[in-house]
């Protein structure tokens, strides 16, 4: 199912003293269920919001869907063997809620749970630590029909589902993440509508964000009750937000976007309160009447670790002055109450997603979480890049992605040296996959996937990463 990994890139790791990572550092890679599993109607699985969204005309590039994806459902054993060949110490995967609990309520689907039991058993047989994410954006469609995340009841349904998974897998799975990037679920799913379920309502997006966090807290309580030994956390996508100039107006723009991008989730989860300035920024959107007594105590239920997904930095400017399309871009519905803040293009190198490459921002982000919020262990639960890849003579060389990983691992080491309790790093992604609304047009994988034949070809970045894992470090520059 896989081709032999290409040799490591010459000259990247073969000279100089080591930048050694701490003993036991958890080296991994990550995926998400809808992006790789396929088998959309097999084994008792029912539609999620991403099935509905991707089958709606105009929602995804070229009408691509996750119906087949990487066919991981049928090729799981071979994929785990490939992970072992690459030397992965851990694999972060998500569980499909609608595969485990069709419809989002009621008893578990035994056939769905059996797939994840087999996956966990395969991982353990290859000495790979399973890292389970309960939710990576694929809400069962009947729960969306009943109101989705803007509806409070969905949080309770999520806790019920979390307990089903913990009961079935918690004897062999130590690490549980509740949500992956709740910002995307709330503000892309219910604000801009560019993600499933494709709704555009500012107030609903804020309510969705709150109920996602409420579901998180309830799920932490449910899993901890079922499996007291579990290590529990949440994964948030964080960005350093920098003002374009030193003007007070640009500083104000940065404060507002930082509130929505970062503090909207960090403060309730780790401090038990919404920031006062954020609530003031949102007063034209919501009165926060959806927040009930006791909610924030549930949301801030103590955790064992925090996952950080990092891709880029935001540089922002005040909503004043002449518009310059070459320099500014906006994603207005993603930022309720701050729709007119401008995002600055700095002219620095970007990935195929047009995301600016900014490795120092990872150091800033990790240091901030540790300094301002928590002494808990931190994990980089996603970090990676999309670039255009091509198979040439049976090989896929991806020097840009390799350089991206190298820079961000050096940033991770710098954060550890500065005192951040960073305990692991998960490359995004193990393999090319269904990149949400972009379909199969963007490749993030260390392993190339030929979607016609489903052949897997490790890229040069995969062999390089395998060598990093083997040496538990990098060559100093």
C-alpha positions as CSV (number, residue, x, y, z in Angstrom):
1,X,0.0,0.0,0.0
2,X,3.0,2.3,0.5
3,X,6.2,2.9,-1.3
4,X,9.5,3.0,0.5
5,X,10.2,6.4,2.0
6,X,12.6,8.6,0.1
7,X,16.0,9.2,1.7
8,X,16.3,12.3,4.0
9,X,17.2,15.6,2.4
10,X,20.9,15.9,2.3
11,X,22.5,18.5,4.4
12,X,19.5,19.2,6.6
13,X,20.2,16.9,9.5
14,X,23.6,15.5,8.8
15,X,25.9,18.1,10.3
16,X,26.3,20.2,13.4
17,X,25.4,19.7,17.1
18,X,21.9,18.5,17.9
19,X,19.0,20.5,19.0
20,X,17.7,17.7,21.2
21,X,14.1,17.5,22.4
22,X,13.3,16.3,25.9
23,X,13.2,12.6,26.6
24,X,9.7,11.2,25.9
25,X,8.8,14.1,23.6
26,X,5.7,12.8,21.7
27,X,6.3,12.9,17.9
28,X,3.1,12.4,15.9
29,X,1.0,13.2,12.9
30,X,-2.7,14.0,12.7
31,X,-5.8,13.5,10.5
32,X,-9.5,13.9,10.8
33,X,-12.3,11.4,10.2
34,X,-14.2,13.1,7.4
35,X,-11.1,14.0,5.6
36,X,-9.7,10.5,5.2
37,X,-12.1,7.7,6.1
38,X,-14.5,7.6,3.2
39,X,-17.1,4.7,3.5
40,X,-19.6,7.5,4.0
41,X,-22.6,5.1,4.0
42,X,-21.0,1.9,5.3
43,X,-21.0,0.3,8.7
44,X,-24.1,2.1,9.9
45,X,-22.7,5.6,9.4
46,X,-25.3,8.3,8.7
47,X,-24.8,11.8,7.2
48,X,-23.0,14.6,9.0
49,X,-23.2,18.3,8.2
50,X,-20.1,17.8,6.0
51,X,-21.9,15.2,3.9
52,X,-24.8,17.5,3.4
53,X,-22.6,20.6,2.8
54,X,-20.3,18.9,0.3
55,X,-23.2,17.5,-1.6
56,X,-24.8,20.9,-1.9
57,X,-24.0,22.6,-5.2
58,X,-21.4,25.3,-5.1
59,X,-20.2,24.6,-1.6
60,X,-16.9,22.8,-2.4
61,X,-14.4,23.2,-5.2
62,X,-15.6,21.1,-8.2
63,X,-18.3,19.5,-6.0
64,X,-15.7,17.3,-4.2
65,X,-17.0,15.3,-1.3
66,X,-15.6,13.0,1.4
67,X,-17.5,10.0,0.2
68,X,-14.3,8.1,-0.6
69,X,-11.6,10.5,0.6
70,X,-8.5,8.4,1.3
71,X,-10.5,5.2,1.8
72,X,-8.8,4.9,5.2
73,X,-11.9,2.9,6.5
74,X,-10.8,0.0,4.3
75,X,-7.0,0.6,4.3
76,X,-6.6,1.4,7.9
77,X,-4.2,-1.5,8.7
78,X,-1.9,-0.6,5.8
79,X,-2.0,3.1,6.9
80,X,-1.0,2.2,10.4
81,X,1.9,0.1,9.1
82,X,3.0,3.1,7.1
83,X,2.9,5.2,10.3
84,X,5.1,2.6,11.9
85,X,7.5,2.7,9.0
86,X,7.8,6.5,9.5
87,X,8.6,6.0,13.2
88,X,5.6,7.9,14.5
89,X,5.3,7.7,18.3
90,X,1.6,8.9,18.3
91,X,-1.3,9.3,15.9
92,X,-3.9,11.9,16.5
93,X,-7.2,10.9,14.8
94,X,-10.8,12.0,15.2
95,X,-13.9,9.8,15.7
96,X,-16.9,10.3,13.4
97,X,-19.8,11.0,15.7
98,X,-22.3,9.8,13.0
99,X,-20.4,6.6,12.6
100,X,-20.5,5.9,16.3
101,X,-23.9,7.3,17.2
102,X,-26.0,7.6,14.0
103,X,-28.3,10.6,14.3
104,X,-26.4,12.0,17.3
105,X,-28.6,10.4,19.9
106,X,-29.4,7.0,21.3
107,X,-27.3,3.9,21.7
108,X,-23.9,3.4,20.1
109,X,-23.5,1.7,16.7
110,X,-21.4,-1.4,17.4
111,X,-20.0,-1.6,13.9
112,X,-18.9,2.0,14.1
113,X,-17.2,1.5,17.4
114,X,-15.6,-1.7,16.2
115,X,-13.7,0.3,13.5
116,X,-12.1,2.5,16.1
117,X,-11.4,-0.5,18.3
118,X,-9.5,-2.1,15.5
119,X,-7.7,1.2,14.8
120,X,-6.6,1.5,18.4
121,X,-5.5,-2.1,18.6
122,X,-3.4,-1.7,15.4
123,X,-1.8,1.4,16.8
124,X,-0.9,-0.2,20.1
125,X,0.4,-3.3,18.3
126,X,2.8,-1.0,16.5
127,X,3.7,0.9,19.7
128,X,2.0,4.1,18.5
129,X,0.1,6.1,21.2
130,X,-3.5,6.7,20.1
131,X,-4.6,10.3,20.6
132,X,-8.4,10.6,20.2
133,X,-10.2,13.8,19.1
134,X,-13.9,13.5,19.8
135,X,-15.1,16.2,17.4
136,X,-13.4,17.5,14.2
137,X,-16.3,19.4,12.7
138,X,-18.7,16.6,11.6
139,X,-21.9,17.1,13.6
140,X,-24.6,14.5,12.8
141,X,-27.1,16.1,10.4
142,X,-30.2,15.4,12.6
143,X,-28.6,17.5,15.4
144,X,-28.1,20.3,12.9
145,X,-31.7,20.0,11.8
146,X,-32.7,20.4,15.5
147,X,-30.7,23.7,15.7
148,X,-27.0,22.7,15.6
149,X,-24.4,24.3,17.8
150,X,-26.4,27.5,18.3
151,X,-28.9,25.3,20.2
152,X,-28.0,24.5,23.8
153,X,-29.2,20.9,23.7
154,X,-26.4,20.0,21.3
155,X,-23.9,20.4,24.1
156,X,-25.7,17.8,26.2
157,X,-25.8,15.4,23.2
158,X,-22.1,15.8,22.8
159,X,-21.4,14.8,26.4
160,X,-23.6,11.7,25.9
161,X,-21.6,10.8,22.8
162,X,-18.3,11.4,24.6
163,X,-19.2,9.0,27.3
164,X,-20.1,6.3,24.7
165,X,-16.6,6.7,23.2
166,X,-14.9,6.7,26.6
167,X,-16.7,3.6,27.7
168,X,-15.7,1.7,24.5
169,X,-12.1,2.9,24.0
170,X,-11.0,4.5,27.3
171,X,-9.4,1.3,28.5
172,X,-6.7,1.6,25.8
173,X,-6.8,5.4,24.9
174,X,-5.0,7.7,27.4
175,X,-5.3,11.0,25.5
176,X,-8.7,12.6,24.7
177,X,-9.2,15.9,23.0
178,X,-12.8,17.2,23.1
179,X,-12.9,19.6,20.2
180,X,-10.6,20.5,17.3
181,X,-10.6,24.3,16.6
182,X,-14.0,25.3,17.9
183,X,-13.4,28.8,16.4
184,X,-13.8,27.2,12.9
185,X,-17.0,25.3,13.9
186,X,-18.5,28.5,15.3
187,X,-17.3,31.3,13.1
188,X,-16.8,29.5,9.7
189,X,-19.7,27.2,10.1
190,X,-22.3,29.7,11.4
191,X,-20.8,33.1,10.7
192,X,-19.2,33.2,7.2
193,X,-20.8,29.9,6.1
194,X,-17.8,28.8,4.2
195,X,-17.7,25.6,6.3
196,X,-20.5,23.2,7.2
197,X,-23.3,23.7,7.9
198,X,-23.0,26.9,5.8
199,X,-25.1,29.2,7.9
200,X,-24.4,33.0,8.1
201,X,-25.7,34.6,11.3
202,X,-23.5,36.6,13.6
203,X,-25.5,36.0,16.7
204,X,-25.7,32.3,16.0
205,X,-22.0,32.1,15.5
206,X,-21.4,33.5,19.0
207,X,-24.0,31.2,20.5
208,X,-22.4,28.2,18.7
209,X,-19.0,29.2,20.2
210,X,-20.5,29.2,23.7
211,X,-22.3,25.9,23.3
212,X,-19.2,24.2,21.8
213,X,-17.3,25.2,25.0
214,X,-20.2,24.1,27.2
215,X,-20.2,20.8,25.4
216,X,-16.4,20.6,26.0
217,X,-16.8,21.1,29.7
218,X,-19.7,18.6,30.0
219,X,-17.7,16.1,27.9
220,X,-14.6,16.5,30.1
221,X,-16.8,15.7,33.1
222,X,-18.4,12.7,31.4
223,X,-15.1,11.2,30.2
224,X,-13.4,11.8,33.5
225,X,-16.2,10.1,35.4
226,X,-16.0,7.1,33.0
227,X,-12.2,7.0,32.8
228,X,-10.5,8.8,35.7
229,X,-7.0,8.0,34.3
230,X,-7.6,9.8,31.0
231,X,-5.6,12.8,30.0
232,X,-8.2,15.4,28.9
233,X,-7.8,18.6,26.9
234,X,-9.1,20.8,24.1
235,X,-7.4,21.9,20.8
236,X,-7.6,25.6,19.9
237,X,-6.3,27.3,16.8
238,X,-4.3,30.3,17.9
239,X,-2.7,33.3,16.1
240,X,-0.4,36.0,17.2
241,X,-2.3,39.2,16.2
242,X,0.0,42.1,15.4
243,X,-1.0,45.7,14.6
244,X,0.2,46.9,11.2
245,X,1.7,50.1,12.6
246,X,2.2,51.5,16.1
247,X,-0.8,53.7,15.8
248,X,-3.5,53.5,18.6
249,X,-6.1,52.7,15.9
250,X,-4.2,49.6,14.6
251,X,-3.5,48.5,18.2
252,X,-7.3,48.7,18.8
253,X,-7.9,46.6,15.7
254,X,-5.4,44.0,16.9
255,X,-7.1,43.9,20.3
256,X,-10.5,43.2,18.8
257,X,-9.3,40.4,16.5
258,X,-7.2,38.9,19.3
259,X,-10.4,38.8,21.4
260,X,-12.3,36.8,18.8
261,X,-9.5,34.6,17.5
262,X,-7.9,33.7,20.8
263,X,-9.4,35.0,24.0
264,X,-13.0,34.0,23.1
265,X,-12.0,30.4,23.9
266,X,-8.9,30.6,26.1
267,X,-10.5,32.8,28.7
268,X,-13.6,30.8,29.4
269,X,-11.8,27.4,29.3
270,X,-8.8,28.4,31.3
271,X,-10.0,31.4,33.4
272,X,-13.7,30.7,33.7
273,X,-14.9,34.1,32.2
274,X,-15.4,36.0,29.0
275,X,-13.1,39.0,28.7
276,X,-15.0,42.2,29.5
277,X,-13.7,44.0,26.4
278,X,-14.8,41.1,24.1
279,X,-18.3,41.3,25.5
280,X,-18.3,45.0,24.9
281,X,-17.1,44.5,21.3
282,X,-20.0,42.1,20.7
283,X,-22.8,44.2,22.3
284,X,-24.3,45.0,18.9
285,X,-24.4,41.2,18.1
286,X,-25.5,39.6,21.3
287,X,-26.4,40.4,24.9
288,X,-24.9,37.0,26.0
289,X,-28.3,36.0,27.3
290,X,-27.5,32.4,26.1
291,X,-24.9,32.2,29.0
292,X,-26.6,30.7,32.0
293,X,-25.5,30.6,35.6
294,X,-23.0,27.8,36.1
295,X,-22.0,27.6,32.4
296,X,-18.6,29.1,32.9
297,X,-17.8,26.8,35.9
298,X,-18.6,23.8,33.6
299,X,-16.6,25.2,30.7
300,X,-13.5,25.8,33.0
301,X,-13.6,22.2,34.4
302,X,-9.9,21.5,35.1
303,X,-7.9,19.9,32.2
304,X,-4.7,17.9,32.0
305,X,-3.3,19.5,28.8
306,X,-3.9,22.0,26.1
307,X,-3.5,21.4,22.3
308,X,-2.4,24.3,20.1
309,X,-2.9,24.4,16.4
310,X,-0.7,26.9,14.7
311,X,-0.4,27.9,11.1
312,X,0.2,31.7,10.7
313,X,0.1,35.2,12.1
314,X,-2.6,37.9,11.6
315,X,-1.4,41.5,10.9
316,X,-4.3,43.9,11.1
317,X,-5.1,47.5,10.5
318,X,-7.8,49.9,11.6
319,X,-11.0,50.2,9.5
320,X,-10.0,53.6,8.2
321,X,-8.3,55.1,5.2
322,X,-8.3,54.3,1.5
323,X,-8.9,50.7,0.6
324,X,-5.9,49.1,-1.1
325,X,-6.9,45.7,-2.5
326,X,-3.3,44.6,-3.2
327,X,-2.5,45.0,0.5
328,X,-5.6,44.2,2.5
329,X,-8.0,41.3,2.6
330,X,-11.2,40.8,4.7
331,X,-13.2,37.8,5.9
332,X,-16.0,39.9,7.5
333,X,-18.5,37.4,8.6
334,X,-15.8,35.5,10.6
335,X,-15.4,38.5,12.9
336,X,-18.7,39.4,14.4
337,X,-18.7,43.0,15.6
338,X,-15.3,43.7,14.0
339,X,-16.2,43.1,10.3
340,X,-14.4,46.2,9.1
341,X,-11.0,45.4,10.5
342,X,-8.5,45.0,7.7
343,X,-6.0,42.2,7.4
344,X,-2.6,43.1,6.0
345,X,-0.7,41.2,3.3
346,X,2.9,41.7,4.1
347,X,4.5,40.3,1.0
348,X,6.2,37.4,2.8
349,X,6.3,33.8,1.6
350,X,3.0,32.0,1.7
351,X,1.8,28.4,1.4
352,X,-0.6,27.2,-1.3
353,X,-3.4,28.2,1.0
354,X,-2.1,31.8,0.8
355,X,-1.2,31.7,4.5
356,X,1.8,33.6,5.5
357,X,4.7,31.5,6.8
358,X,5.7,32.9,10.2
359,X,7.6,30.3,12.4
360,X,8.5,32.9,15.2
361,X,4.8,33.3,15.7
362,X,4.6,29.8,17.1
363,X,7.1,30.7,19.8
364,X,5.0,33.8,20.7
365,X,1.9,31.7,20.8
366,X,3.2,29.0,23.0
367,X,4.9,31.4,25.4
368,X,1.7,33.5,25.7
369,X,-0.4,30.5,26.6
370,X,2.1,29.3,29.2
371,X,2.8,32.8,30.6
372,X,-0.8,34.2,30.6
373,X,-3.0,31.2,31.1
374,X,-1.6,27.9,32.4
375,X,1.2,25.7,33.6
376,X,-0.4,22.7,32.0
377,X,1.5,20.6,29.5
378,X,1.1,22.0,25.9
379,X,1.1,20.1,22.7
380,X,1.3,21.4,19.1
381,X,-1.6,19.3,17.9
382,X,-1.5,20.6,14.3
383,X,1.2,22.4,12.3
384,X,1.8,22.0,8.6
385,X,1.5,23.5,5.1
386,X,-0.1,23.0,1.7
387,X,2.1,23.1,-1.3
388,X,1.7,21.9,-4.9
389,X,3.2,18.4,-5.2
390,X,4.0,16.3,-8.2
391,X,5.0,12.6,-8.6
392,X,8.2,12.5,-10.7
393,X,9.8,9.1,-11.4
394,X,7.8,7.6,-8.5
395,X,9.0,10.2,-6.0
396,X,7.5,13.3,-4.4
397,X,10.1,15.9,-3.3
398,X,8.6,18.7,-1.3
399,X,11.4,21.0,-0.1
400,X,9.1,23.8,0.8
401,X,7.1,21.7,3.2
402,X,10.3,20.2,4.6
403,X,11.6,23.7,5.2
404,X,8.3,24.7,6.8
405,X,8.5,21.8,9.3
406,X,12.1,22.5,10.0
407,X,11.5,26.1,10.9
408,X,8.5,25.3,13.1
409,X,10.3,22.5,14.9
410,X,13.1,24.9,15.6
411,X,10.5,27.3,16.9
412,X,9.1,24.5,19.1
413,X,12.6,23.9,20.5
414,X,13.1,27.6,21.2
415,X,9.8,27.6,23.1
416,X,10.9,24.7,25.2
417,X,14.3,26.4,25.9
418,X,12.3,29.4,27.1
419,X,10.5,27.3,29.7
420,X,7.3,26.3,27.9
421,X,6.2,22.8,28.9
422,X,5.8,21.6,25.3
423,X,5.5,17.9,25.4
424,X,4.7,16.9,21.8
425,X,4.3,17.9,18.2
426,X,1.8,16.5,15.6
427,X,2.5,17.2,12.0
428,X,-0.5,18.1,9.8
429,X,-1.1,16.0,8.0
430,X,-0.1,12.3,7.8
431,X,-1.5,12.2,4.3
432,X,-3.1,14.3,1.6
433,X,-6.8,14.4,2.1
434,X,-10.1,16.1,1.6
435,X,-9.3,19.7,2.5
436,X,-12.9,20.8,3.4
437,X,-14.3,23.4,1.0
438,X,-11.1,23.2,-1.1
439,X,-11.8,19.5,-1.8
440,X,-8.8,17.6,-3.1
441,X,-7.1,20.7,-4.6
442,X,-4.9,21.4,-1.6
443,X,-2.3,18.9,-0.3
444,X,-1.1,19.1,3.3
445,X,0.2,15.5,3.6
446,X,3.7,14.2,4.3
447,X,2.4,11.2,2.3
448,X,1.1,11.8,-1.2
449,X,-2.2,10.1,-2.0
450,X,-3.1,9.3,-5.6
451,X,-6.9,9.7,-5.3
452,X,-7.6,7.5,-8.4
453,X,-5.5,4.5,-7.3
454,X,-5.3,5.3,-3.5
455,X,-1.6,4.6,-3.7
456,X,0.4,6.2,-0.9
457,X,3.9,7.7,-1.6
458,X,5.9,9.1,1.3
459,X,7.2,12.5,0.3
460,X,10.7,13.7,1.1
461,X,9.3,15.6,4.1
462,X,8.1,12.2,5.5
463,X,11.5,10.6,5.4
464,X,13.1,13.8,6.9
465,X,10.5,13.8,9.7
466,X,11.2,10.1,10.3
467,X,14.9,11.0,10.8
468,X,14.0,13.8,13.2
469,X,11.9,11.3,15.3
470,X,14.7,8.8,15.2
471,X,17.2,11.3,16.5
472,X,14.8,13.1,18.7
473,X,16.2,16.4,17.4
474,X,17.5,18.6,14.7
475,X,21.0,19.8,13.7
476,X,21.8,23.2,15.0
477,X,22.1,26.0,12.4
